[in-house]
Amino acid sequence: MIQPPASTEDPASAAPPAERAAWSIPGFVAAVFGWAGVAVGIGLLVSGYTKSSGGGAAAVWGWVVLGAGVLLLSGLVQVVAGEARVVQLFGSYAGTVRNAGLAYVNPFTKRRKVSIRLRNHETAVAKVNDADGNPIEIAAVVVWQVADTAKALYAVDDYPQFVAFQAETAVRHIASSYPYTSHREGELSLRDNADEITQRLSAELADRVLPAGVDIIESRLTRLSYAPEIAQAMLRQQQANAVVGARQRIVEGAVGMVELALQRLEEKGVVELDEERKAAMVSNLLVVLCSEQATQQVVNTGSLYQ
């Protein structure tokens, strides 16, 4: 079988370049000399074409000086705060200008604008199965910023769209990795551990968009709920769990109160109760304390055992 020839391309050469500062000088100096050259060149042209003799040399110098002035002016680039200009020379990356103001760069280069401001991206509401297999609806907002302008332009085709796709993927992966509510001790859940979940979402998304030179500042869940088809069933389950928890607290409190009552009666010596009377007293107190309805008092006018 014929083997394809091994690639001689260096993997490092195929990697996108890292951001570096482009060569530049203050633009006001170049602007002054450029406009001065244009003015002098126009003056020489006018003088050369109006003179009857010796005007040819003046016209030639006029074109030279005018061309030099125009060349100086064509190298001026205005950088607005919150933006950067990526300088590209004959298709190759030549550096980035980040300092706001007027700068002068190589006039033969192409300058591409890249925003380095903070941006928000809100993912669409996605229907995903959580770790327990329950369908849920989830969405998040991601705050991000371009950190490396060279990678943002040369590593991916469209870096805002790249961030949007990776955010959708990360949200779906996080939603399917954890249950909506925790059922075991120490288990993370989407609803009960929102801070930990968003931190893990930010970390995963940061790893995904790192090749594009993007930093993730923050991410937050903006929507988290059960899907409509199971929302009512899950609501009843949550209500049942709440009732069971409340009942458990009531019973624990009632048992403590009964225990305290028996202990205080024994310490004060108010009345001596045998085991049968203690059981009846405990039963009556638990009924009174745990009942959801008001109880009616019954006064015993006979003896303790009648």
Steps between C-alpha positions, in 0.01 A plus 500: 500500500633841407558720802421872467804721534565626849418864556806720527304790647608605847202478738615818673482691174135401455405628846335842510733782605483646849425868542794740501535876476524641149757760399349846527588860577285789623266593220503876553862526384426304184182704444690830519768386256243337276279808465810717464620273217161521330498880527858535373440250220190686381691826513784358293256358246322832465833681470639249248198506270465879506864575418588520135858381549653271764162386612557135416742440787268675746207288382699179543601596853142599564377152412772342712426712807124459453537122473712492815240705688215276385705195597549640849130576537401152381691346793290682760258289702254619763456261794190552713498405868365148538624397155825372352638498148663184367771591247540262207784530248456309173282240676735453795430609855714804585372585849219676683454864597308532829587854613207732444563807286662578167788272398714457193577154369647358182289657222510180295319300768133420545344594834212290633281618786441269799284593798657422839200618703300272728221317319192312613367188336175341614448144387168384367277294728613140454307187595745249649473185711671544836712231668183324621348497153239769572443752217580854610519841335818697558661821372798709605662837440875518437719810540812476283779712357763466229840460667715403199401685183728293278342169603152650477554587134727220379417195717124487428281612213252714697588539867162638623322207338764264636437626855124464450527137383741406779274663760204294379709182514635573849154577640360174360793300637472651849123448506536132412778443756302594813149428627242774533467432874732297723374175649820391673717659766778719355372477141508818294178602326408768250240660726666476841861575402469783248831666594706183465325407176562841342866487603538165329314633197741795478802271533379261230407784265836669557677182388278474192559857377868521595618425141309809381682733741186573702472542879182403685428763765182353650213267425158475666196280455203711390244220470471167676176306518346164426362448152124567473414133449629403847472831685172411676622156608826642634309776680291240681816310588660815642185573699498146637866529599424829673209347693713203606778731615258717696341195662840372599586828668164504682545145630856570615381809684204319655716213626737749659214681670351176636839387624551835673150486657557153648843599625369814672206314660738242637744761632228708671322196638163634392354158429626146479409320179544134427603380153140466382409856600822631348411329170152653507642844578754473221229392255273790597777760480618377163146516364460856629838621376501327160136554404424759233157569650414654833447242778229503767584459865336219700489543881523173691283530817569146616815336623815468298404150378127567433 
